[in-house]
Amino acid sequence: MRISNKATRDKSHVEDVLAKITIQHDELAALVTQAFTNAGISEADAAMVADSLVDANLVGHDSHGVVRLRGYLKQIRLGNTNAESQLETLNETGSLLVCDAKASLGQVAMRQVIDKLLPKVREQGVGSATVINCGHVGRLGEWTERIASRGFSCLMSVTDNGVLKCVAPPGGKRPTISTNPLSIGIPTATGPMAVDISTSAVANGKVLVARAAGEDCPPGWLIDAEGNPTTDPNVRYTEPRGSLLPMGGEQGYKGFGLGVFLDFLVAGLSGGFCPPAPDGATGYNNVLLVAWDPESHSGSTHMHEQVERLAAFVRDCPTVEDAPPIRLPGDRTQQCRRERLKSGIPIDESTYDEIKTAALGD
């Protein structure tokens, strides 16, 4: 049972919340797809978003997986997310796209943006896209892996239009920026490689997962509204709200500085807002995406050789006693995908019940 600086729950309730079930990915995707079609999403778009969420669970990013369904459906029901994609191109050149997603589902909008951008990258050697008013795009690594799988290198970052402030500066008591994640994708001779990180100590969704499961967060993730360290995930959802800490622990000024400058870039270039957002602003995603064709630069063969060279050198690094083998970004996600494709996806029972109700009714 969780013990924290907040009132503890009744033990039987906690045990009920902590119950887990395991479900095969295709069965889970079918339920999530049905939940979206029940909400008025087309079958094609519903399946696309469902596959995106379930894929996040498959690779172990449960914070960006089906736990998000409740929030997505709420935004559709409230009219804050459009059931039909309405992506509008505001400006376009041979290497540039400036888009307004018009509150479309983020995964649907990102597919459209990438499909429009990559021919420009192939032709020009480099291309850039920005998007405003975009629904939650999900796991950034999905998109950078997708681009890298087509032979391009890329960089992507997303902010929350100055609305969802959840990360406090080092020494601060009040959240001033969002988690402002960054992902970089690299093509290799054997497939895509991507790093996907938030500039906070942890993605905000991991706190959501801990809360749904009735679990404590690890130390070093959170502070309460007075700036005191806490492990209670509820401080992010009750007033006065606590904050996430920036990436870097005692060196958190580095993660916080990176988050601030990503806000400058993404909001400044897309046409969105940095915090504090003006009255009436909505918490849609702002997106910055830049992609390069290695063939137009040093050549794909050279990039593949250099990636293989460094990857092998890193993996060959001697380890201290009892340490696991050295891993590179993406190793854990691919291992998790193999395991969960075989054994199924674990989710807490309360989340599963919500999904089943949304798909099949009471």
C-alpha positions, 0 to 999 in steps of 0.5 A: 500500500502506498504511504505518502505525505497525503492521506492514505487509501483504504487498503482494500481499495488500493489492492483493487486499483493495483490489480493487473490484467494481461491482454494481447495487443490485437485484442486491445487495439480492437477494443480501443478502435471500437471506443474511438468509432463509438465517439464518431471517429472514422474507422480508418482514423480510429484504427490508426490512433488505436494502433499508435496507443497500443504500440506505445504499450508494446514498447513499454511507454505505458505513459503514452499508451491506452491510459490516454484513451479516457483523456482523448475521448473526453476531449472529443466529447467536449468538442475540443478535438475534432472527430474529422481531420482538418489539417490546413497548410498555412505556408509551403515552399520546396523545403518547408511546411507550416500547418494548422491541425485545427484540433485534429487527433494528433496521430492523424495529423502527424501522419499527414504532415510526415507524408507531405514533408518527406518528398520535400526532404528527398528532393531538397536534402532537408525539410522542416515542418511546424504544426499548431493546434494539434491534438496529443501526438502520442509517443514522439519516438513513433514518428522519428522511427517512422521517418528513420525507417525511410532512410532519413535523419530527423529531430522532433520536439513538442510543447503544450502551447504554454498551457500545461505547465508541470515542470518547476525550475531548480529551486522553484515551487511553481511549474513554469514549463511543460515536459517539452520532449525531444526525439532524434531518429537515425537510419541505420543499415539494420533499421531505425534507431531513436532516442525519445526523452522528456526534458523533465525527470520523467514524462508526465504520463508516467505520473498518470500511470502511477496514479492509475495503479495506486502506486508511489512515484520513485523519489526524484520525480516530484515536488509538492506545492511548497517545493518539498520532495514527494512520491505522491502522484496525486500532487499533480492532480489536486490543488495546489498542484505540485510539479515535476522536477527537470531532467538531471537531478542535481544538475537539473538546470541543464534539463530545464535550460533545454526545456526552456529553449525548446519552448522558444524554438517550437512555440516561436517557429510554429506560431504557438505560445510559450508559458504563460499562455494568454487567456483563452489559449488551449493546450494543444500540441505545437510541433517542430520537425526537421528531417535530413536526407543523408544521401544529400549530405555525406551519403547514407553509407557513411552515416550507416558506417559511423552509426555502426562504429560508435554503437559497437564501441559503446556496447563494448565498454567494460562495465563495473561489477554486477552492472548489466550490459551496456545498452543504447537508446531503443534497445529496451523498447525493442526488447519490450516489444518482443516480450509483449508481442509474445506474452501480452500487454499488462495494464491495470484493471481499472484502465481495462474496465474503462476501455471495455466500457467505452468500446462495448458499453456497460 
